[in-house]
Amino acid sequence: MSQRIDALICPRWAIPVEPEITVHEGLCLAVDKGRILKLLPRIDANQQFCPDVVYERPDHVLIPGLVNTHTHAAMALMRGLGEDLPLESWLNERIWPTEMRLVCPEFIDDGAQLAIMEMLRGGITCFADMYFYPERTAQIAVNSGIRMVAGMIAIEFPTPWSTDASDCISKGLAVHDTYKTQPLISTMFAPHAPYTVSDTTLTRIRQLADELDVPVQIHLHETAKEVEDALSKNGMRPLQRLKELGLLNPSLMAVHATQLTVDEITTLAQTGCSVVHCPRSNLKLSSGACPVADLLSAGVNVALGTDSAAANNRLDLLAEMNTAALFGKFVAGDPTVLPASTMLELATLNGARALGLDKEIGSLLPGKSADAVCIEFKDPGTQPVLDPLSQLVYAAGRENVTDVWIAGEHLLENRTMTRMNEESVMQKAGRWAERMTVS
């Protein structure tokens, strides 16, 4: 007798990522109560299961949900602000003054909704966020059904959300307590950067992260100037400073990491740290080049992030995979490095590992949460399909994403949002555009 289940997803191709990154044809994903039961041939699925609904996707590839391991979601409202400036000018002259003028709970709510809608439409099912009012973004995430790692940010100077780093930590801990029972929300400490966070604050964060067993994410070695300033001020490079403070361990995510020596790559590997690569942001701000091939060769876990829409203009992990592959080959001087299979792993399982969520998401293994995405290869730009994995990384775009499931819930169905009101979100974004341009 067949087993009743919630759904059967039937694409032409499936790439489960685990146990290996291989393209399979003719497999179906059986889903029940938000979890993956099996990935099995269609004939076996028909015999074993009686699904409430069958999703026929004959021109599609099924992959695990994409993991955006670093972003600042509400900054989607600043998309296009302060264009074509170096990082320091961009922050000091445009972003930080605008934040002090406009950031408030309503800004966060509306910006987070815009960002989450964009991410869901692009196949992103989980995002790690580092921004003010994390309690507001977390609630928007709950309402929208997306998976989120809320950053308990820390920064020494006053912001619209906090008076100082101690206030940040207190408010962050409240976020942790409020959302710890929410199945799709987890937390991480998110000190902004070594140049904006003191030794005292970093030491406290390390202690609290150990107690709560949560990861830590920090902008690190983003630009050459950051490293030069640190040497001038402290007599040591930022990575060495974090090492002396006890922060280099498997729970640390170093975001950007464009300025690394050979010895520092070895240190990251030996201490088990992860690196979050944001290639399009780094290119646009001319911050530098993360040595991804060397990091992977050394055994460092590398994940992908979009950074903010203000720095990158797109919260698009398919674009990040493409850019990371192409730019990484150029940086390494070797066209054989960073193949499509590696890019998919960076955008899924490696992100889950960095966030401590790899037992729950990142692949289509039985028992994991049913976070999955269908991408259609039907338009002229994705034909002919000689290699679906190559097509995914080098030809497809977010416009090819048709379906997104998170914990089994169908949040994007045939390119239509099922929970979020698109018209309302767009209207709110338009109103903020008017306020953003008022000097």
Beta strands, then each sheet from edge to edge (+ up, - down):
strand 1: 3-14
strand 2: 24-25
strand 3: 27-32
strand 4: 35-41
strand 5: 49-64
strand 6: 66-71
strand 7: 124-129
strand 8: 147-154
strand 9: 185-191
strand 10: 216-220
strand 11: 252-256
strand 12: 274-277
strand 13: 301-304
strand 14: 372-376
strand 15: 401-406
strand 16: 409-413
strand 17: 416-417
sheet 1: 2+ 1- 3+ 4-
sheet 2: 2+ 1- 5- 14+ 15- 16+ 17-
sheet 3: 6+ 7+ 8+ 9+
sheet 4: 10+ 11+ 12+ 13+
end
